[in-house]
């Protein structure tokens, strides 16, 4: 099946010339006369690659790239700038924004086609979804190794075993890399000066954690502990930054993998600020189900300490125990020997303040 290419170029002669070159090479080509028209066309029919002039009326090439990079549906499309300017500032700005390549006019047919073929080859090698396991992450890293820009990446992660309640890292320690859960469950939490814990994140098999400090180049502001026997890998920071900075496709892929819990964290803070105690404990139970329920058609049960549940709900242990008792009397949960079963998750989820 022929690849679809969108050419965004305001000069008619140049636009027609590029179209002719690409169609002779059996690409399916659409054209746009300015940036605004190009963005609209991308949203109507997503192309496999975009060739875009930098200097255009209505919306320039940098504006086009900015708008497309903000949309998850279009941020991964290979993007090549076309420009008559050979200034280094334009090149640097374009690459920092996420462009995949920069072709300076005038260019010949071979130069254009080689640049396009190179982008397709790299995009195709990273387009498939990697299995969320240690083997899958190694495949992901090895896929990136095929690019000349990426050097000295590890052949495999170091995977360590942790028992329940074992510390993975402590607040104040400096990050050595990004953690990946191959098996098990992990809580990330902050400790108040009075010793009380506040759980800021729950993670399970296939999740990444511990990366905010790495991105900010600071020590960890929180701590992480295994909630059960777990196998956890560490992607060294050198590999992480090589993947993140040296290739646009790799960067987009890794950012999508790492950013899944950010919106959830914001919602959790809003719940703690505005919800009643009953609503917060109910939300904590629903949150546990959403993270750890592997059989949605069955009643979800989990063994969790009342201290951890209270930390997740942002309330006192005594209050959490009393609220669980109320939920039990109302038929929403069943509590036995430390295990909590959610009998009516819909009622828990729809509790009012």
N, C-alpha and C positions, 0 to 999 in steps of 0.2 A: 504494500500500500504506500502510495506516494506521500512524502512529508509535506505539511502545509507551512508556508512561510508568509509572514506579513511584512511588507516593505512600507515603512513610513518615511516619506521623502517629499519635500515641497516643490522641488524642481522637476517639472514634467519630463524633460529629456532624460535626466538621470534616472527617474523612476521607471520610465519605459525601457531604458537600457538594462537596468537590473532585472526587471521582469523578464525580458527576452533571454538573458543569460540563464536565469533560473529555470525557466520553462523548457529551454533546450536541454537542461540537465534533468528534466522530468520531475521537477518540483511543482506542487500546486501553489500558485502565487495569488495573493490579494494585495492591493495597494491602498494607501491612504495619503491624502495630500497635506495633512497636518497632524499634530500630536493628539488633539482632542478627538478627531475622527478615528485615529488609530486606536485609542483606548476603547472607544465604543465598539469598534470592530473586534477587538480582542475579547470583549465580554460577550459578544454575540456568537462568535465562533472561535474558540481558543486555538491559536496556531501552535505548531511544534517549535517554531523559532521566530524571533523578531529581528529584523534589520531596521535600525532607526537613525535618522539624521539627528545631529545635535541641535543645530540652529534652524528653528522653524517658527512661523507665526502661530498665534493662538496658544499653543502649548509646546515648549521645546522638548528635546529628547530627555533632558534630566527630569523634567516634570512627568513625562510618560513613565520613565523607569520608577520614579518615586510612587506614583499612583498604583502601578502594577505590583510593586514589591510589597505594598500594604495589604493586598488581597491574597489570601491563602490559595485561592484557585488559580492565580496567575503569577505568583511570586517565583515559581519554579521554572517558568518558560525561559529557555536560553535567550539571551539578549545581547546583540552585537551593535555597537555604535558605529555610525558612518559619519565622518567629519572631514572638512577641508582644512581644519586647524590641526597642526602637529604640535601644539603647545602641550607641555608636560602637565600643566595645571588641569587642562581638560581631561587628559588621560587619567590622572590621579583621582580627580573627582568622580569620574565615571566608574572606575574600578572600586572605589570605596563605597559607592552606592549599590554595588552588586552586579555591575555589567560583567559579561563573560569575556568580551573581547572588544577591541577598538581597531577599526580599519580606516586608514587615512586616505582620502581622495587626493589625486586620482589613483585608482587601483585597477589591475588587469583581471580578466576572467578567472584565471587560475588562482590568484591570491584570494579572491572572494569565495570561490568554491571550496578551497582547502580550509578556509576559516570555518565555513558552515559545516563541512564534513567532520572537522575536529570537534566542534561543539556537539554535534549529534552523537558522535561516538562516546564522548564523556557523559553526556546526559543519559544515554541509554544504559550505560554501565551502572548508573546510580538510581535509575528510575524504579526498579522493582523494590518492593517492601521487604526489608530484611527481617528475619525471624527475631522476635524479642527474646533472645536467649544469649548465653555466652558465645555459642557458636555463631549466632546471627551477627553479633557485634564484631566478632573477628572477621566474618565475611564482609561486613561493612568497611572495616579498616583496610582489609586486603583489597577491596574494590577501589578505595581511594589510592592505594599504593600504585595502581596502574598509571597514575598521572605523574608526569615529570616533576611537577611542582612539589609533590609531597615526598619527603625523604625520611628515612630512619624511623618508620612507624613500627610499633611492637607487633610480633607475630601472634601474641596471645596476651590476654589479661591475666594478672595475678588474681586467683580466686581463693578467698579465705572462708573458713567455716566459723560460724558464731553460734554460741549457745544462747538460750533465752536470757535476756537481761544483760548480755555482754555489750559493752560500749564499742561503738564503731569509730566515733570520733567525739572529741570534747569541745565545748565552747572555749574559744581562745587559741585552739590549735590551728596551725597553718595548713591549708589544703594541699594535698599531694596529687590530686586528680579528681575525677568524677566517679562516683560509686554507681554500680549497676547491680540490681538484685537478680541473681540467677534462680534463686529459690528462697522462699521465706517471706517474712514481713518485718518492717522497720518503722519505728516512730522517730520523728524529729521534733525536738522540743526546746523551749527556753525555760530557764530557771530564774524565778524572781529572787530578790535579795533575801526574802523571808523563807526561801527554800521550796516554795510552791512551783510546780511545773505547769507549763502551758504548751500543749501539743500543737505544733504548727503544720505538721504534715504526716500523713500515713502513706506508706509505700509498700508495694507488693511485687511479685515476680514480673519482670519486664520493665520496671521503673528505674529512672535515674534519680539520684539525690546528691546533695552536698555540693552543688555547683555554684550557688550564688556567691559564696566567698571567693571562688576561683575566678569568676567573671569580674568581681569588684577588686580583686587583688588584695584581699584583706583576710584576717583570721576568721574562723567560723564564729558566727554570732549565736549559734545554737548547738545542740548536741544530738547525737543519733545513737539509738539503742535497738538491738534486735528484740522483737516481740515473741519470737519463737526461734527454733533452730533454723539457721539461714546460711546460704552460700552467696557471698557478695564479691563481685569483681571490682577492680580498680583500673580505670583507664588513666594512665599517667598524664599529667597536665601538658607535657610536651606533645603527646599524641593528640590530646584534645584540642590544643591551640593550632596545631598543624592542620587538623581537620577543619577547624572553624575558620581560620584566616586565609588559608592558601588556595581555596577553591570555592567558587560561588555555590555550585551544586551541593557540595559537602556541607557547607555552612548552612544552607537552607534546610537540608535534611536533618542535621543535628539540632538546629534551633527548634524545629517542629517537635522532635523527640523530647527535648528538654523542657519545653514550655507548657506541657499539658496541665500542670498543677497550679499555674500562676493565678488564673481566674478563680479557681476554687479557693485559694488562700484569701483573695480579696473578699469573696462571699462569706467566708468563715469569720473574718474580722467584722463584717457588717452584722452578722448574726449575733456575735458576742456583744456588740454595741447596743443593739436595739431589741433583741428577743428576750422574753421572760425565761426564768429558769427551766420551766417545763418544756418550753419550745427549744431551748438550747440542748437539753439532755436528749430530747426526741431527735433533734437534728444530728447530734453526735451518733446516735444509734443508726439512723438512716445513712449517715456518712460511712460508718463501718460496713454496712451492707453493700453500699455502692462500690467500695474498694475491694472487699474480700469475698463477696458472694459469688461462688462459682457454679451454683445451681439455682437460677432465678425462679424456677417452678417449685422449689421446695422451701420449707421454713428455714430461715437463716438463723444459725446459732453460732455464738463466738464466746470463747473463754478470754475474758479481759479483766484485769484488776479494776477495782472500783477507783483506785487512784488514777489509773490511766484514763478511765472514762471521764472522771471529774476534770482531769487536765484537758481532755479534748473538748469538754463542754464549757470549760472556763468557770467552774464553780467549785464549792467545797465538797469534800468527800461525803460528809454527813448529809449535805443537801442532795447529792446524787443518789445516795442510798435511799433516802426518803422518797425521792421522785420515782425511782425504780419501783418502790413498793406501791405507789399510787398507780403506776402504769400496769402493774401486775393485777391489782384489784379491779382495774378497768378492762382487763382482758387483752391488753395490747402486747404484753410480754410475758414470758415465763422465765423464772429465775430458779436455778438449781445448781448447787455445788460449784458456784463461780461462773457457770455458763449462763448466758442470756440468749433466749430465743425470741425472735420478733414474730409474734403471732398475727399482728395486724399492722403491716408497714404503711399501708395507705393512711390509716388514722394517725399514726405517728408523724407522717409527712405532712399532714394537713392540719395539725394542731394550730390553734390560734393563740396569739399572745394574751 
